[in-house]
Amino acid sequence: MSFDVLEKLEAKIQAAVDTISLLQMEVDELKEQNGRLDEENQQLKQQHDAWQERLRVLLGKIDQVEEHA
């Protein structure tokens, strides 16, 4: 192999290593973002469940009023 071919190979390898490093950083950022979104999703589910329970209670009260009417 000539020196020129080795230099080209080295440049391609370095470019690949740089790309892999950037992709790993992006994956880490996406994992963090996913974790934050998962927490937010859990909070929204809890709020949704609370609203459903409040609605059930109110509907139960309406049913009681209609039974006594």
PDB file of N, CA, C and O in Angstrom:
ATOM      1  N   MET A   1       0.839  -1.181   0.000  1.00  0.00           N
ATOM      2  CA  MET A   1       0.000   0.000   0.000  1.00  0.00           C
ATOM      3  C   MET A   1       0.881   1.240   0.000  1.00  0.00           C
ATOM      4  O   MET A   1       1.935   1.299   0.633  1.00  0.00           O
ATOM      5  N   SER A   2       0.415   2.182  -0.711  1.00  0.00           N
ATOM      6  CA  SER A   2       1.182   3.427  -0.751  1.00  0.00           C
ATOM      7  C   SER A   2       0.785   4.316   0.429  1.00  0.00           C
ATOM      8  O   SER A   2      -0.255   4.106   1.052  1.00  0.00           O
ATOM      9  N   PHE A   3       1.602   5.283   0.719  1.00  0.00           N
ATOM     10  CA  PHE A   3       1.362   6.208   1.815  1.00  0.00           C
ATOM     11  C   PHE A   3       0.067   6.984   1.601  1.00  0.00           C
ATOM     12  O   PHE A   3      -0.645   7.275   2.562  1.00  0.00           O
ATOM     13  N   ASP A   4      -0.242   7.321   0.354  1.00  0.00           N
ATOM     14  CA  ASP A   4      -1.448   8.071   0.012  1.00  0.00           C
ATOM     15  C   ASP A   4      -2.703   7.270   0.370  1.00  0.00           C
ATOM     16  O   ASP A   4      -3.670   7.820   0.898  1.00  0.00           O
ATOM     17  N   VAL A   5      -2.678   5.984   0.080  1.00  0.00           N
ATOM     18  CA  VAL A   5      -3.824   5.124   0.386  1.00  0.00           C
ATOM     19  C   VAL A   5      -4.021   5.039   1.898  1.00  0.00           C
ATOM     20  O   VAL A   5      -5.151   5.076   2.386  1.00  0.00           O
ATOM     21  N   LEU A   6      -2.915   4.923   2.637  1.00  0.00           N
ATOM     22  CA  LEU A   6      -3.014   4.865   4.093  1.00  0.00           C
ATOM     23  C   LEU A   6      -3.566   6.166   4.679  1.00  0.00           C
ATOM     24  O   LEU A   6      -4.345   6.141   5.631  1.00  0.00           O
ATOM     25  N   GLU A   7      -3.166   7.286   4.115  1.00  0.00           N
ATOM     26  CA  GLU A   7      -3.684   8.576   4.582  1.00  0.00           C
ATOM     27  C   GLU A   7      -5.189   8.684   4.331  1.00  0.00           C
ATOM     28  O   GLU A   7      -5.927   9.182   5.181  1.00  0.00           O
ATOM     29  N   LYS A   8      -5.641   8.220   3.170  1.00  0.00           N
ATOM     30  CA  LYS A   8      -7.073   8.238   2.865  1.00  0.00           C
ATOM     31  C   LYS A   8      -7.839   7.319   3.804  1.00  0.00           C
ATOM     32  O   LYS A   8      -8.920   7.665   4.280  1.00  0.00           O
ATOM     33  N   LEU A   9      -7.273   6.150   4.066  1.00  0.00           N
ATOM     34  CA  LEU A   9      -7.906   5.213   4.977  1.00  0.00           C
ATOM     35  C   LEU A   9      -7.988   5.808   6.385  1.00  0.00           C
ATOM     36  O   LEU A   9      -9.012   5.697   7.059  1.00  0.00           O
ATOM     37  N   GLU A  10      -6.910   6.431   6.809  1.00  0.00           N
ATOM     38  CA  GLU A  10      -6.895   7.060   8.130  1.00  0.00           C
ATOM     39  C   GLU A  10      -7.948   8.164   8.215  1.00  0.00           C
ATOM     40  O   GLU A  10      -8.628   8.285   9.234  1.00  0.00           O
ATOM     41  N   ALA A  11      -8.092   8.959   7.177  1.00  0.00           N
ATOM     42  CA  ALA A  11      -9.079  10.034   7.155  1.00  0.00           C
ATOM     43  C   ALA A  11     -10.497   9.471   7.234  1.00  0.00           C
ATOM     44  O   ALA A  11     -11.352  10.012   7.936  1.00  0.00           O
ATOM     45  N   LYS A  12     -10.736   8.378   6.507  1.00  0.00           N
ATOM     46  CA  LYS A  12     -12.068   7.758   6.542  1.00  0.00           C
ATOM     47  C   LYS A  12     -12.359   7.175   7.917  1.00  0.00           C
ATOM     48  O   LYS A  12     -13.474   7.292   8.425  1.00  0.00           O
ATOM     49  N   ILE A  13     -11.357   6.551   8.515  1.00  0.00           N
ATOM     50  CA  ILE A  13     -11.539   5.990   9.856  1.00  0.00           C
ATOM     51  C   ILE A  13     -11.811   7.107  10.858  1.00  0.00           C
ATOM     52  O   ILE A  13     -12.695   6.971  11.705  1.00  0.00           O
ATOM     53  N   GLN A  14     -11.082   8.187  10.777  1.00  0.00           N
ATOM     54  CA  GLN A  14     -11.292   9.317  11.693  1.00  0.00           C
ATOM     55  C   GLN A  14     -12.684   9.907  11.504  1.00  0.00           C
ATOM     56  O   GLN A  14     -13.353  10.253  12.478  1.00  0.00           O
ATOM     57  N   ALA A  15     -13.120  10.023  10.250  1.00  0.00           N
ATOM     58  CA  ALA A  15     -14.462  10.537   9.977  1.00  0.00           C
ATOM     59  C   ALA A  15     -15.517   9.610  10.586  1.00  0.00           C
ATOM     60  O   ALA A  15     -16.507  10.075  11.149  1.00  0.00           O
ATOM     61  N   ALA A  16     -15.302   8.311  10.471  1.00  0.00           N
ATOM     62  CA  ALA A  16     -16.241   7.345  11.047  1.00  0.00           C
ATOM     63  C   ALA A  16     -16.272   7.460  12.569  1.00  0.00           C
ATOM     64  O   ALA A  16     -17.342   7.432  13.177  1.00  0.00           O
ATOM     65  N   VAL A  17     -15.098   7.588  13.177  1.00  0.00           N
ATOM     66  CA  VAL A  17     -15.017   7.734  14.642  1.00  0.00           C
ATOM     67  C   VAL A  17     -15.729   9.014  15.078  1.00  0.00           C
ATOM     68  O   VAL A  17     -16.467   9.005  16.063  1.00  0.00           O
ATOM     69  N   ASP A  18     -15.516  10.100  14.365  1.00  0.00           N
ATOM     70  CA  ASP A  18     -16.184  11.361  14.686  1.00  0.00           C
ATOM     71  C   ASP A  18     -17.699  11.226  14.565  1.00  0.00           C
ATOM     72  O   ASP A  18     -18.441  11.705  15.423  1.00  0.00           O
ATOM     73  N   THR A  19     -18.149  10.580  13.513  1.00  0.00           N
ATOM     74  CA  THR A  19     -19.587  10.377  13.313  1.00  0.00           C
ATOM     75  C   THR A  19     -20.170   9.534  14.433  1.00  0.00           C
ATOM     76  O   THR A  19     -21.242   9.846  14.952  1.00  0.00           O
ATOM     77  N   ILE A  20     -19.477   8.472  14.810  1.00  0.00           N
ATOM     78  CA  ILE A  20     -19.948   7.612  15.894  1.00  0.00           C
ATOM     79  C   ILE A  20     -20.032   8.399  17.201  1.00  0.00           C
ATOM     80  O   ILE A  20     -20.996   8.248  17.951  1.00  0.00           O
ATOM     81  N   SER A  21     -19.042   9.228  17.477  1.00  0.00           N
ATOM     82  CA  SER A  21     -19.059  10.038  18.692  1.00  0.00           C
ATOM     83  C   SER A  21     -20.248  10.991  18.706  1.00  0.00           C
ATOM     84  O   SER A  21     -20.927  11.129  19.724  1.00  0.00           O
ATOM     85  N   LEU A  22     -20.498  11.643  17.581  1.00  0.00           N
ATOM     86  CA  LEU A  22     -21.640  12.548  17.498  1.00  0.00           C
ATOM     87  C   LEU A  22     -22.958  11.804  17.687  1.00  0.00           C
ATOM     88  O   LEU A  22     -23.861  12.282  18.373  1.00  0.00           O
ATOM     89  N   LEU A  23     -23.054  10.637  17.074  1.00  0.00           N
ATOM     90  CA  LEU A  23     -24.281   9.846  17.206  1.00  0.00           C
ATOM     91  C   LEU A  23     -24.483   9.369  18.641  1.00  0.00           C
ATOM     92  O   LEU A  23     -25.615   9.321  19.122  1.00  0.00           O
ATOM     93  N   GLN A  24     -23.395   9.016  19.331  1.00  0.00           N
ATOM     94  CA  GLN A  24     -23.512   8.613  20.727  1.00  0.00           C
ATOM     95  C   GLN A  24     -23.994   9.774  21.602  1.00  0.00           C
ATOM     96  O   GLN A  24     -24.802   9.577  22.509  1.00  0.00           O
ATOM     97  N   MET A  25     -23.502  10.969  21.329  1.00  0.00           N
ATOM     98  CA  MET A  25     -23.967  12.142  22.077  1.00  0.00           C
ATOM     99  C   MET A  25     -25.451  12.399  21.801  1.00  0.00           C
ATOM    100  O   MET A  25     -26.213  12.737  22.707  1.00  0.00           O
ATOM    101  N   GLU A  26     -25.841  12.236  20.555  1.00  0.00           N
ATOM    102  CA  GLU A  26     -27.244  12.428  20.195  1.00  0.00           C
ATOM    103  C   GLU A  26     -28.129  11.391  20.882  1.00  0.00           C
ATOM    104  O   GLU A  26     -29.216  11.719  21.358  1.00  0.00           O
ATOM    105  N   VAL A  27     -27.675  10.157  20.937  1.00  0.00           N
ATOM    106  CA  VAL A  27     -28.430   9.105  21.614  1.00  0.00           C
ATOM    107  C   VAL A  27     -28.594   9.446  23.096  1.00  0.00           C
ATOM    108  O   VAL A  27     -29.678   9.285  23.656  1.00  0.00           O
ATOM    109  N   ASP A  28     -27.520   9.918  23.729  1.00  0.00           N
ATOM    110  CA  ASP A  28     -27.595  10.297  25.137  1.00  0.00           C
ATOM    111  C   ASP A  28     -28.593  11.428  25.356  1.00  0.00           C
ATOM    112  O   ASP A  28     -29.372  11.397  26.308  1.00  0.00           O
ATOM    113  N   GLU A  29     -28.571  12.422  24.479  1.00  0.00           N
ATOM    114  CA  GLU A  29     -29.526  13.528  24.588  1.00  0.00           C
ATOM    115  C   GLU A  29     -30.961  13.035  24.413  1.00  0.00           C
ATOM    116  O   GLU A  29     -31.866  13.462  25.130  1.00  0.00           O
ATOM    117  N   LEU A  30     -31.155  12.140  23.459  1.00  0.00           N
ATOM    118  CA  LEU A  30     -32.502  11.609  23.219  1.00  0.00           C
ATOM    119  C   LEU A  30     -32.983  10.759  24.391  1.00  0.00           C
ATOM    120  O   LEU A  30     -34.171  10.764  24.715  1.00  0.00           O
ATOM    121  N   LYS A  31     -32.072  10.032  25.026  1.00  0.00           N
ATOM    122  CA  LYS A  31     -32.442   9.259  26.213  1.00  0.00           C
ATOM    123  C   LYS A  31     -32.879  10.177  27.341  1.00  0.00           C
ATOM    124  O   LYS A  31     -33.858   9.892  28.031  1.00  0.00           O
ATOM    125  N   GLU A  32     -32.160  11.276  27.533  1.00  0.00           N
ATOM    126  CA  GLU A  32     -32.543  12.250  28.559  1.00  0.00           C
ATOM    127  C   GLU A  32     -33.907  12.855  28.247  1.00  0.00           C
ATOM    128  O   GLU A  32     -34.758  12.977  29.127  1.00  0.00           O
ATOM    129  N   GLN A  33     -34.103  13.227  26.998  1.00  0.00           N
ATOM    130  CA  GLN A  33     -35.375  13.809  26.584  1.00  0.00           C
ATOM    131  C   GLN A  33     -36.501  12.798  26.771  1.00  0.00           C
ATOM    132  O   GLN A  33     -37.591  13.153  27.217  1.00  0.00           O
ATOM    133  N   ASN A  34     -36.241  11.554  26.434  1.00  0.00           N
ATOM    134  CA  ASN A  34     -37.239  10.506  26.589  1.00  0.00           C
ATOM    135  C   ASN A  34     -37.607  10.333  28.056  1.00  0.00           C
ATOM    136  O   ASN A  34     -38.776  10.143  28.393  1.00  0.00           O
ATOM    137  N   GLY A  35     -36.605  10.399  28.925  1.00  0.00           N
ATOM    138  CA  GLY A  35     -36.869  10.284  30.360  1.00  0.00           C
ATOM    139  C   GLY A  35     -37.751  11.415  30.854  1.00  0.00           C
ATOM    140  O   GLY A  35     -38.683  11.188  31.626  1.00  0.00           O
ATOM    141  N   ARG A  36     -37.462  12.640  30.410  1.00  0.00           N
ATOM    142  CA  ARG A  36     -38.283  13.785  30.812  1.00  0.00           C
ATOM    143  C   ARG A  36     -39.715  13.633  30.296  1.00  0.00           C
ATOM    144  O   ARG A  36     -40.673  13.914  31.016  1.00  0.00           O
ATOM    145  N   LEU A  37     -39.853  13.190  29.059  1.00  0.00           N
ATOM    146  CA  LEU A  37     -41.188  13.020  28.479  1.00  0.00           C
ATOM    147  C   LEU A  37     -41.949  11.898  29.167  1.00  0.00           C
ATOM    148  O   LEU A  37     -43.169  11.969  29.315  1.00  0.00           O
ATOM    149  N   ASP A  38     -41.238  10.871  29.583  1.00  0.00           N
ATOM    150  CA  ASP A  38     -41.876   9.774  30.302  1.00  0.00           C
ATOM    151  C   ASP A  38     -42.418  10.264  31.643  1.00  0.00           C
ATOM    152  O   ASP A  38     -43.524   9.899  32.041  1.00  0.00           O
ATOM    153  N   GLU A  39     -41.636  11.092  32.338  1.00  0.00           N
ATOM    154  CA  GLU A  39     -42.100  11.658  33.605  1.00  0.00           C
ATOM    155  C   GLU A  39     -43.335  12.534  33.381  1.00  0.00           C
ATOM    156  O   GLU A  39     -44.305  12.469  34.136  1.00  0.00           O
ATOM    157  N   GLU A  40     -43.279  13.337  32.350  1.00  0.00           N
ATOM    158  CA  GLU A  40     -44.427  14.199  32.038  1.00  0.00           C
ATOM    159  C   GLU A  40     -45.650  13.361  31.705  1.00  0.00           C
ATOM    160  O   GLU A  40     -46.760  13.680  32.131  1.00  0.00           O
ATOM    161  N   ASN A  41     -45.452  12.306  30.957  1.00  0.00           N
ATOM    162  CA  ASN A  41     -46.553  11.413  30.595  1.00  0.00           C
ATOM    163  C   ASN A  41     -47.176  10.795  31.840  1.00  0.00           C
ATOM    164  O   ASN A  41     -48.399  10.696  31.941  1.00  0.00           O
ATOM    165  N   GLN A  42     -46.333  10.378  32.793  1.00  0.00           N
ATOM    166  CA  GLN A  42     -46.846   9.796  34.037  1.00  0.00           C
ATOM    167  C   GLN A  42     -47.672  10.821  34.809  1.00  0.00           C
ATOM    168  O   GLN A  42     -48.725  10.489  35.353  1.00  0.00           O
ATOM    169  N   GLN A  43     -47.199  12.058  34.857  1.00  0.00           N
ATOM    170  CA  GLN A  43     -47.947  13.113  35.544  1.00  0.00           C
ATOM    171  C   GLN A  43     -49.296  13.348  34.879  1.00  0.00           C
ATOM    172  O   GLN A  43     -50.312  13.507  35.556  1.00  0.00           O
ATOM    173  N   LEU A  44     -49.300  13.368  33.556  1.00  0.00           N
ATOM    174  CA  LEU A  44     -50.553  13.571  32.833  1.00  0.00           C
ATOM    175  C   LEU A  44     -51.520  12.409  33.048  1.00  0.00           C
ATOM    176  O   LEU A  44     -52.730  12.616  33.153  1.00  0.00           O
ATOM    177  N   LYS A  45     -50.995  11.203  33.113  1.00  0.00           N
ATOM    178  CA  LYS A  45     -51.856  10.045  33.386  1.00  0.00           C
ATOM    179  C   LYS A  45     -52.468  10.146  34.775  1.00  0.00           C
ATOM    180  O   LYS A  45     -53.641   9.825  34.965  1.00  0.00           O
ATOM    181  N   GLN A  46     -51.671  10.596  35.754  1.00  0.00           N
ATOM    182  CA  GLN A  46     -52.191  10.756  37.106  1.00  0.00           C
ATOM    183  C   GLN A  46     -53.286  11.821  37.145  1.00  0.00           C
ATOM    184  O   GLN A  46     -54.313  11.642  37.800  1.00  0.00           O
ATOM    185  N   GLN A  47     -53.061  12.925  36.441  1.00  0.00           N
ATOM    186  CA  GLN A  47     -54.075  13.969  36.375  1.00  0.00           C
ATOM    187  C   GLN A  47     -55.345  13.450  35.699  1.00  0.00           C
ATOM    188  O   GLN A  47     -56.459  13.743  36.134  1.00  0.00           O
ATOM    189  N   HIS A  48     -55.161  12.692  34.650  1.00  0.00           N
ATOM    190  CA  HIS A  48     -56.301  12.119  33.932  1.00  0.00           C
ATOM    191  C   HIS A  48     -57.095  11.192  34.853  1.00  0.00           C
ATOM    192  O   HIS A  48     -58.324  11.252  34.895  1.00  0.00           O
ATOM    193  N   ASP A  49     -56.392  10.347  35.581  1.00  0.00           N
ATOM    194  CA  ASP A  49     -57.064   9.436  36.513  1.00  0.00           C
ATOM    195  C   ASP A  49     -57.814  10.211  37.595  1.00  0.00           C
ATOM    196  O   ASP A  49     -58.927   9.841  37.970  1.00  0.00           O
ATOM    197  N   ALA A  50     -57.200  11.289  38.096  1.00  0.00           N
ATOM    198  CA  ALA A  50     -57.849  12.102  39.125  1.00  0.00           C
ATOM    199  C   ALA A  50     -59.128  12.738  38.581  1.00  0.00           C
ATOM    200  O   ALA A  50     -60.151  12.761  39.265  1.00  0.00           O
ATOM    201  N   TRP A  51     -59.069  13.252  37.356  1.00  0.00           N
ATOM    202  CA  TRP A  51     -60.258  13.846  36.756  1.00  0.00           C
ATOM    203  C   TRP A  51     -61.349  12.804  36.529  1.00  0.00           C
ATOM    204  O   TRP A  51     -62.531  13.087  36.720  1.00  0.00           O
ATOM    205  N   GLN A  52     -60.959  11.621  36.128  1.00  0.00           N
ATOM    206  CA  GLN A  52     -61.953  10.562  35.929  1.00  0.00           C
ATOM    207  C   GLN A  52     -62.635  10.219  37.250  1.00  0.00           C
ATOM    208  O   GLN A  52     -63.849  10.022  37.297  1.00  0.00           O
ATOM    209  N   GLU A  53     -61.852  10.149  38.319  1.00  0.00           N
ATOM    210  CA  GLU A  53     -62.422   9.831  39.627  1.00  0.00           C
ATOM    211  C   GLU A  53     -63.368  10.940  40.084  1.00  0.00           C
ATOM    212  O   GLU A  53     -64.447  10.660  40.608  1.00  0.00           O
ATOM    213  N   ARG A  54     -62.972  12.183  39.889  1.00  0.00           N
ATOM    214  CA  ARG A  54     -63.851  13.305  40.256  1.00  0.00           C
ATOM    215  C   ARG A  54     -65.149  13.250  39.457  1.00  0.00           C
ATOM    216  O   ARG A  54     -66.226  13.515  39.991  1.00  0.00           O
ATOM    217  N   LEU A  55     -65.042  12.909  38.193  1.00  0.00           N
ATOM    218  CA  LEU A  55     -66.230  12.811  37.350  1.00  0.00           C
ATOM    219  C   LEU A  55     -67.140  11.682  37.824  1.00  0.00           C
ATOM    220  O   LEU A  55     -68.361  11.837  37.848  1.00  0.00           O
ATOM    221  N   ARG A  56     -66.552  10.547  38.202  1.00  0.00           N
ATOM    222  CA  ARG A  56     -67.359   9.428  38.716  1.00  0.00           C
ATOM    223  C   ARG A  56     -68.114   9.841  39.982  1.00  0.00           C
ATOM    224  O   ARG A  56     -69.285   9.507  40.161  1.00  0.00           O
ATOM    225  N   VAL A  57     -67.415  10.573  40.853  1.00  0.00           N
ATOM    226  CA  VAL A  57     -68.054  11.028  42.094  1.00  0.00           C
ATOM    227  C   VAL A  57     -69.215  11.959  41.775  1.00  0.00           C
ATOM    228  O   VAL A  57     -70.300  11.820  42.340  1.00  0.00           O
ATOM    229  N   LEU A  58     -68.994  12.899  40.879  1.00  0.00           N
ATOM    230  CA  LEU A  58     -70.068  13.829  40.509  1.00  0.00           C
ATOM    231  C   LEU A  58     -71.247  13.106  39.865  1.00  0.00           C
ATOM    232  O   LEU A  58     -72.403  13.406  40.162  1.00  0.00           O
ATOM    233  N   LEU A  59     -70.952  12.161  38.992  1.00  0.00           N
ATOM    234  CA  LEU A  59     -72.039  11.399  38.365  1.00  0.00           C
ATOM    235  C   LEU A  59     -72.790  10.573  39.399  1.00  0.00           C
ATOM    236  O   LEU A  59     -74.006  10.405  39.305  1.00  0.00           O
ATOM    237  N   GLY A  60     -72.063  10.059  40.387  1.00  0.00           N
ATOM    238  CA  GLY A  60     -72.712   9.325  41.474  1.00  0.00           C
ATOM    239  C   GLY A  60     -73.644  10.220  42.263  1.00  0.00           C
ATOM    240  O   GLY A  60     -74.734   9.794  42.647  1.00  0.00           O
ATOM    241  N   LYS A  61     -73.235  11.453  42.513  1.00  0.00           N
ATOM    242  CA  LYS A  61     -74.085  12.402  43.233  1.00  0.00           C
ATOM    243  C   LYS A  61     -75.322  12.731  42.418  1.00  0.00           C
ATOM    244  O   LYS A  61     -76.419  12.840  42.966  1.00  0.00           O
ATOM    245  N   ILE A  62     -75.152  12.891  41.101  1.00  0.00           N
ATOM    246  CA  ILE A  62     -76.305  13.172  40.236  1.00  0.00           C
ATOM    247  C   ILE A  62     -77.278  11.999  40.273  1.00  0.00           C
ATOM    248  O   ILE A  62     -78.491  12.201  40.326  1.00  0.00           O
ATOM    249  N   ASP A  63     -76.753  10.775  40.244  1.00  0.00           N
ATOM    250  CA  ASP A  63     -77.615   9.596  40.315  1.00  0.00           C
ATOM    251  C   ASP A  63     -78.378   9.563  41.631  1.00  0.00           C
ATOM    252  O   ASP A  63     -79.554   9.200  41.650  1.00  0.00           O
ATOM    253  N   GLN A  64     -77.731   9.935  42.731  1.00  0.00           N
ATOM    254  CA  GLN A  64     -78.400   9.936  44.041  1.00  0.00           C
ATOM    255  C   GLN A  64     -79.522  10.956  44.074  1.00  0.00           C
ATOM    256  O   GLN A  64     -80.594  10.700  44.623  1.00  0.00           O
ATOM    257  N   VAL A  65     -79.268  12.123  43.477  1.00  0.00           N
ATOM    258  CA  VAL A  65     -80.302  13.161  43.438  1.00  0.00           C
ATOM    259  C   VAL A  65     -81.468  12.678  42.613  1.00  0.00           C
ATOM    260  O   VAL A  65     -82.615  12.892  43.004  1.00  0.00           O
ATOM    261  N   GLU A  66     -81.225  12.029  41.479  1.00  0.00           N
ATOM    262  CA  GLU A  66     -82.301  11.552  40.617  1.00  0.00           C
ATOM    263  C   GLU A  66     -83.087  10.434  41.307  1.00  0.00           C
ATOM    264  O   GLU A  66     -84.296  10.326  41.103  1.00  0.00           O
ATOM    265  N   GLU A  67     -82.427   9.601  42.118  1.00  0.00           N
ATOM    266  CA  GLU A  67     -83.124   8.525  42.829  1.00  0.00           C
ATOM    267  C   GLU A  67     -84.047   9.072  43.891  1.00  0.00           C
ATOM    268  O   GLU A  67     -85.107   8.499  44.139  1.00  0.00           O
ATOM    269  N   HIS A  68     -83.671  10.169  44.526  1.00  0.00           N
ATOM    270  CA  HIS A  68     -84.484  10.754  45.586  1.00  0.00           C
ATOM    271  C   HIS A  68     -85.560  11.688  45.041  1.00  0.00           C
ATOM    272  O   HIS A  68     -86.436  12.125  45.787  1.00  0.00           O
ATOM    273  N   ALA A  69     -85.504  11.990  43.769  1.00  0.00           N
ATOM    274  CA  ALA A  69     -86.478  12.923  43.202  1.00  0.00           C
ATOM    275  C   ALA A  69     -87.776  12.249  42.836  1.00  0.00           C
ATOM    276  O   ALA A  69     -88.695  12.905  42.346  1.00  0.00           O
TER     277      ALA A  69
END
